[in-house]
Amino acid sequence: LLLLLTALNTILACHHLHPRDTTFAWDSMKTLKAMAPRPPQPCQHQQAPFPFPDTLLYNNHPQQAAATARHILEKLFAILSAPSTPHHWDDQARHRLLNNLHHYIDHLERCLPPNRVLIKRQGPRNLMLSINKYFRRIHDFLHTHNHSVCAWDHVRLEVRASFQRVDTL
């Protein structure tokens, strides 16, 4: 009975979002806009140099989707908490966004089974590896461009798109 109740609690944690969680992506995009306005000088934007592995979004297993979303948000948290963020970004809004990310990551943690074992046949084969490669490209891009304001503007657009992807998941 105890195992059944634990499993039921895990399932319900993923399916019943708090009102604040249902607007996570929208609220995060608004805070991102307040935090990271367009740079003072115009930047040229080409196609994203770090294409997102869209196959990650096609997932019918709620716990696998929660694990994917959590991993993406953890990577976003790491990027946005970096000391190299542009000086013209609003620190107060940045801390608000980081708190929002932390809250949602914590919520997704409760959706996952305690032992973190997910069904292996669900979703892409190397799920976490694909996410890690995507974010490694973002880090490399920032490093290659010396964390310039325009490089960060590319990343700002990717962060915005990532919030939309997490909402899809």
C-alpha angles and dihedrals in degrees: 000000000000091000091049092051091049091051091046091050090051092050093047092049089060098042101043110060122191113245090254091053094054089062095041096114095045094045091047093051091050091049090046090053090051091044100044113032119181112286119267091248121046117259127208112237119203126176110307110278089213110053115203115238096245092190086079090070095061100082128133097181110093096207093048090049090049091050091049093048091047092051092049091049092048089054091047089050090053092050096045094046092054115121090229095072113128118278093231091063115104109251095201092053089044091056090047090053092047090051090050090050092048091050093051093044087053090051091051090049088062090054093060124084113259094247093047091230109147128186105277097210094056120094130349118346100241100027100160092039090056092051092046092051091049093052092042087059089052092050091047091049091053091047094047090052093045092245089290122180090251093049089052089049089058088050091048089058091048091049089052090051090047091057088054090049092050088051089053090051 
